[in-house]
């Protein structure tokens, strides 16, 4: 019946919640659905009810709540836009503090919070300053400098999926621009590239549906065309990470998200291209795969209110 | 006979030195030559002697010394490489503190320090977080976040001249890479672009020597070819600043260096291209011209030890 901390990772379909000890041990975790109807008005109450039920079950008090949200957030905890949920602009931190009576509440952007989790307990362990890139349906990023999340003046720091990496016949991005990293390095982008000039002799041509995983699997199995797609992916990501390094000069890069399940082939190739594009003072950074998977968010969230 | 602070900007040919009051007023400034012979061993003694002579003349005590150096610097004041001076790796801060007996000494990279000067008393006034780009013979950068210089893990944060902005037949950069911003947005790069396909009908073709200033002057006077060169310059710079914004999300950009003397034509065009390449959350940042000129370095240097 001891006191505890809570880490919350609010995703588009589920909310992940973790209970942590005062030294940051994960004691218990569970998920609830994210109810996005009615402009997302149930999301915070659902979270508060779920945490409160757990508190009654466990006993003890909640010492702090950290939370990651998929939208630009200011350092004060104001969400600036969250199209997934239909949320307007409001102070999530203060709202959560009022609803729970817990004084220590911090809220951050989900990609930034996941980066904090990885630098604390995952692939970025032992580093103070990392750049984390999350390769999923889209491409997200989180930048940690001196152990802290970089938020930016309007909560849009680390939006690295929209760095431009191609100007010659660039692909259209959902953001309205062209040539964004996301259109080449996300799972969606990899599949699009694979379909572009797919030759009959590639094993990928025999598949009913091409996935990013299949592209990597066939590349590892020796399919030359699949390898050329992986190579394009790695070159674009290497360019983007090199450009980022010229801005913030991190100690290491951590690559996560569903696509990163392909393993060391990614860090090997991306670091090769990174070094090709980085100036001498920035070459030979460390490249790590993320290690916490779906738990990075709850770890990073609770880290904001721990210690 | 009151006490004072000293700001020092160590350049490749001259050292600029300023005396400041405790509220940051510039009281007096002068220059001495930078003696780079014998692997730069005279540089620091020359500075110390010059400051000491001024102290005897003015009376009072030196309360702090801030210094900008043209090389990557750690936050502890260790210079990592300074090819201009032939300096190896050593702690400049501790050396200066020992030689002067002044306890409060801080040393930073010159471009970062100039950015700090501009955010304090120049074009970035009123902002906490800016990106400053210096367009001279090369392209330098300085990033200020929450009022502080971003150094990076190895002193190479803000090396934005080497962000890659062209992949299609990219120009060779002095750093060994190709397609760096510096090869398009520096004075040297503008002149190179102007010479590339120079048509006889352009006014630039009549000049004995093309300079970046001439390119801007002829563009303003209506020369179409000169305007096309300025447009290329602005597009490359807009791309780079947009990429930087996706990493650090500053409040504003400040553009300085010799090329920026061309005036508002630069901020007008660069902000236009910036908005074309920036995602929605990052559009419409402020663009300012630097205001302190050659004094940015001494202002920024002293700012590090003031307050």
Interface residues (C-beta under 8 A of the other chain):
Chain A: X72 X80 X81 X128 X129 X143 X145 X150 X151 X152 X153 X154 X155 X156 X157 X158 X159 X160 X162 X163 X164 X166 X167 X168 X175 X176 X177 X180 X239 X242 X243 X244 X245 X246 X247 X248 X249 X250 X251 X276 X277 X278 X279 X280 X281 X282
Chain B: X72 X80 X81 X128 X129 X143 X145 X150 X151 X152 X153 X154 X155 X156 X157 X158 X159 X160 X162 X163 X164 X166 X167 X168 X175 X176 X177 X180 X239 X242 X243 X244 X245 X246 X247 X248 X249 X250 X251 X276 X277 X278 X279 X280 X281 X282
